[in-house]
């Protein structure tokens, strides 16, 4: 029997439970035990991907929680926490491509033994394996071979962003680095916060890839700011992989994400004259000051690449639903959110599961009105750009 599960497959770890650093730019409160508790009991997620598990600091925390029976490894892959949350152990690796590009790739492994062996292998290519997203002296093609050898799957991360991404920073086509057989081993791509399904489908070569909308969380609060709904036969790694590959009963049913215009890299921005551009055409060079100090926006980069491709018939995709995280709703800060979770349940309960009447009974009238507007998409927003996120306006 198929069941729906909420999934966020890109969550960072700031440090170990002993305080040791892992992801320097992430909160130290973002450690393995804290992430599991936040995701399961506050966010209401069912599946998470933690992408710093190749760090020995994190592996130590995993072994400790397994020894204490706070979670268990599943025969069909993945780790089950508190009998309700599936954890996919993963790693984020930064490649060094032959053309000078830098790309972030996500790798996930069914078994802890596999990611431990992957970690040992990567020590040969990374200067400090304990730290997250370290630059590896490997191309994406070489990394794919290593991930595949260790029984994992590889997914390009935030593929269009202007920094350290597959299309945004390195390539205009997969054929510049991968053979077709290698490309077929990659089941999905991650859209990133400044792109959605409609934008990504402008590239015909992505027609056989599943799309993922994940948070790329660098703090506990940002977990589940984007997420997916997966329909699975059972909660384990094997069925998640089947859903990503498509062609079975298991599937991605919906993607929930920010409107791309709220993303901080949606449109091109000129650092010379501090202008963020709009319109339907790609802006690759500043028309105002002619400066070369341009940060090419996600939409602009997609339009640039798509202009060189042959159009194709639309691909049948899961619905991509624009979603406003609770903490992005004006007037709801961390203290108010904590009261919401205490009174009403998890974030997924508040956004999806509770009826309007149930919400009304557990919320103040002021917050209730805002949440109903958020559910109905009854709001406007100030677009982001130039490295700054947009803002929701009620």
Residue pairs with C-beta under 8 A, 6 or more apart in sequence:
1 233
2 231
2 232
2 233
2 249
2 250
3 231
3 232
3 235
4 229
4 230
4 231
4 253
5 46
5 47
5 86
5 229
5 230
5 231
5 232
5 235
6 44
6 45
6 46
6 47
6 224
6 227
6 228
6 229
6 348
7 45
7 46
7 47
7 48
7 49
7 227
7 228
7 229
7 230
7 240
8 39
8 43
8 45
8 47
8 48
8 49
8 214
8 215
8 217
8 223
8 224
8 226
8 227
8 228
9 47
9 48
9 49
9 51
9 88
9 90
9 106
9 108
9 190
9 212
9 214
9 228
10 49
10 51
10 92
10 106
10 157
10 190
10 212
10 214
10 215
10 216
10 217
11 30
11 35
11 39
11 48
11 49
11 50
11 51
11 214
11 215
11 217
11 223
12 22
12 23
12 26
12 30
12 50
12 51
12 52
12 92
12 132
12 216
12 217
12 218
13 22
13 23
13 26
13 30
13 31
13 32
13 35
13 50
13 52
13 53
13 55
13 58
13 132
14 21
14 22
14 23
14 26
14 27
14 28
14 29
14 30
14 31
14 218
14 219
15 21
15 22
15 23
15 26
15 28
15 30
15 31
15 57
16 22
16 31
16 32
16 55
16 57
16 58
16 60
16 61
17 31
17 32
17 33
17 61
17 64
18 57
19 28
20 57
20 130
21 28
21 57
21 130
21 131
22 52
22 55
22 57
22 58
22 130
22 131
22 132
23 30
23 52
23 131
23 132
23 133
23 218
24 131
24 132
25 218
26 132
26 218
26 219
27 218
27 219
27 220
29 219
29 220
30 217
30 218
30 219
30 220
31 61
32 50
32 58
32 61
32 62
32 65
33 61
33 65
33 70
34 220
35 48
35 50
35 220
35 223
36 48
36 65
36 71
36 81
36 82
36 85
36 87
38 220
38 223
39 45
39 48
39 85
39 223
39 224
40 81
40 82
40 84
40 85
41 346
42 341
42 346
42 347
43 223
43 224
43 346
43 347
43 348
44 345
44 346
44 347
44 348
44 349
44 353
45 85
45 223
45 224
45 227
45 348
46 84
46 85
46 86
46 235
47 85
47 86
47 88
47 230
47 235
47 240
48 85
48 86
48 87
48 88
48 223
49 87
49 88
49 90
49 106
49 108
49 214
50 58
50 87
50 88
50 89
50 90
51 90
51 91
51 92
51 106
51 108
51 132
52 58
52 91
52 92
52 132
52 133
53 59
53 62
53 89
53 90
53 91
53 115
54 91
54 115
54 118
54 119
54 122
54 129
55 119
55 129
55 130
55 131
55 132
56 119
56 129
56 130
57 130
59 112
59 115
59 116
59 119
62 79
62 89
62 112
65 71
65 81
66 72
66 73
66 79
66 112
70 81
70 82
71 79
71 80
71 81
71 82
71 87
72 79
72 80
73 79
73 80
73 111
73 112
74 80
74 86
74 236
74 237
75 236
76 110
76 234
76 236
76 237
76 238
76 239
77 110
77 111
77 236
77 237
77 238
77 241
78 86
78 87
78 88
78 89
78 110
78 235
78 236
78 237
78 240
79 86
79 87
79 88
79 89
79 112
80 86
80 87
80 235
81 87
86 235
86 236
86 237
86 240
88 108
88 237
88 240
89 108
89 109
89 112
89 115
90 106
90 107
90 108
90 109
90 115
90 152
91 106
91 107
91 115
91 118
91 119
91 122
92 104
92 105
92 106
92 107
92 132
92 133
92 157
93 104
93 105
93 107
93 122
93 126
93 133
93 134
93 136
93 138
93 143
94 102
94 103
94 104
94 133
94 134
94 135
94 136
94 164
95 101
95 102
95 103
95 104
95 105
95 135
95 136
95 138
95 139
95 140
95 143
96 102
96 135
96 136
96 137
96 138
96 139
97 103
97 139
97 140
97 170
97 171
97 177
98 139
99 170
99 171
99 176
101 169
101 170
101 171
102 135
102 163
102 164
102 169
102 170
103 140
103 156
103 164
103 165
103 166
103 169
103 170
104 133
104 156
104 157
104 158
104 164
104 165
105 140
105 143
105 144
105 147
105 154
105 155
105 156
105 157
106 154
106 155
106 156
106 157
106 190
107 118
107 143
107 147
107 152
107 153
107 154
107 155
108 152
108 153
108 155
108 237
109 115
109 118
109 150
109 151
109 152
110 151
110 152
110 237
110 238
110 241
111 151
114 150
114 151
114 152
115 150
115 152
117 150
118 146
118 147
118 150
118 152
119 129
121 146
121 150
122 129
122 136
122 146
123 129
125 136
125 137
125 138
126 134
126 135
126 136
126 137
127 134
127 135
128 134
136 143
138 146
139 177
140 156
140 166
140 170
140 177
140 178
141 177
141 178
141 182
143 154
144 154
144 178
144 182
144 185
144 186
147 153
147 154
148 154
148 185
153 185
153 186
153 187
153 241
153 244
154 185
154 186
155 186
155 187
155 188
155 189
155 190
155 212
155 244
156 165
156 166
156 186
156 189
156 190
157 165
157 190
157 192
157 216
158 165
158 168
158 190
158 191
158 192
158 193
158 216
159 165
159 166
159 167
159 168
159 189
159 190
159 191
159 192
159 195
159 200
160 167
160 168
160 191
160 192
160 194
160 195
160 199
160 200
160 298
160 301
160 302
161 168
161 169
161 192
161 194
161 265
161 298
162 168
162 169
162 265
162 295
162 296
162 297
162 298
162 301
163 169
163 265
165 192
166 189
167 203
167 301
167 302
167 305
168 296
168 298
168 301
170 177
171 177
172 305
172 308
173 205
173 305
174 183
174 205
175 183
175 205
178 186
183 205
184 208
186 209
187 209
187 210
187 241
187 244
187 245
187 246
188 209
188 210
188 211
188 212
188 244
189 200
189 206
189 209
189 210
189 211
189 212
190 211
190 212
190 213
190 214
191 197
191 199
191 200
191 211
191 212
191 213
191 255
191 257
192 216
192 263
192 298
193 216
193 225
193 226
193 257
193 258
193 260
193 262
193 263
193 264
193 265
194 260
194 263
194 264
194 265
194 266
194 297
194 298
194 299
194 384
195 260
195 263
195 298
195 299
195 302
196 213
196 255
196 257
196 259
196 260
196 320
196 322
197 211
197 255
197 317
197 318
197 320
198 320
199 260
199 298
199 299
199 302
200 206
200 211
200 302
201 207
201 314
201 315
201 317
202 302
202 303
202 305
202 306
202 309
203 302
203 305
203 306
203 309
204 309
204 310
204 311
204 312
205 309
207 312
207 315
210 243
210 244
210 245
210 246
210 252
211 252
211 255
211 317
211 318
211 320
212 228
212 244
212 252
212 255
213 226
213 227
213 228
213 255
213 256
213 257
213 320
214 226
214 227
214 228
215 222
215 223
215 224
215 225
215 226
215 227
216 222
217 223
217 224
217 225
221 327
221 334
221 337
222 325
224 325
224 347
224 348
225 258
225 325
225 327
225 328
226 255
226 256
226 257
226 258
226 323
227 256
227 257
227 323
228 252
228 254
228 255
228 256
229 252
229 253
229 254
229 255
229 256
229 318
230 240
230 243
230 250
230 251
230 252
230 253
231 243
231 249
231 250
231 251
231 252
231 253
232 239
232 240
232 243
232 250
233 239
233 249
233 250
239 250
240 250
242 248
242 250
243 250
243 251
243 252
244 252
251 318
252 318
253 318
254 318
254 319
254 320
254 321
255 318
255 319
255 320
255 321
256 320
256 321
256 323
257 320
257 321
257 322
257 323
258 322
258 323
258 324
259 322
259 381
259 390
260 266
260 298
260 299
261 267
261 381
261 383
261 384
261 390
262 381
262 383
262 384
262 389
262 390
262 391
262 392
263 298
263 384
263 389
263 390
264 384
264 385
264 386
264 387
264 388
264 389
264 390
265 295
265 297
265 298
265 384
265 385
265 387
266 297
266 298
266 299
266 383
266 384
266 385
266 390
267 276
267 277
267 278
267 283
267 297
267 298
267 299
267 300
267 383
267 385
268 276
268 277
268 282
268 283
268 284
268 294
268 295
268 296
268 297
268 300
269 275
269 276
269 277
269 294
269 295
269 297
269 385
269 386
269 387
270 276
270 277
270 286
270 288
270 289
270 291
270 293
270 294
271 291
271 293
271 294
271 295
271 386
272 286
272 289
272 291
272 292
272 293
273 286
273 288
273 289
273 291
274 386
275 286
275 288
276 383
276 385
276 386
277 283
277 297
277 300
278 383
281 303
282 299
282 300
282 301
282 303
282 304
282 307
283 294
283 297
283 300
284 294
284 296
284 300
284 304
285 292
285 294
286 293
286 294
295 386
295 387
296 304
297 385
322 377
323 351
324 374
324 379
324 392
325 347
326 332
326 337
326 340
326 347
326 350
326 351
326 371
327 333
327 334
327 337
328 392
329 370
329 371
329 374
329 392
329 394
330 370
330 391
330 392
330 393
330 394
331 366
331 367
331 370
332 340
332 367
332 370
336 367
340 350
340 363
340 367
341 347
341 350
343 362
343 363
344 350
344 354
344 358
344 359
344 362
344 363
345 353
345 354
350 359
350 371
351 374
351 375
354 362
356 372
359 368
359 371
359 372
360 368
363 371
370 394
372 378
373 379
373 394
374 392
379 392
379 393
379 394
380 393
381 390
381 391
381 392
381 393
382 390
382 391
382 393
383 390
384 390
384 391
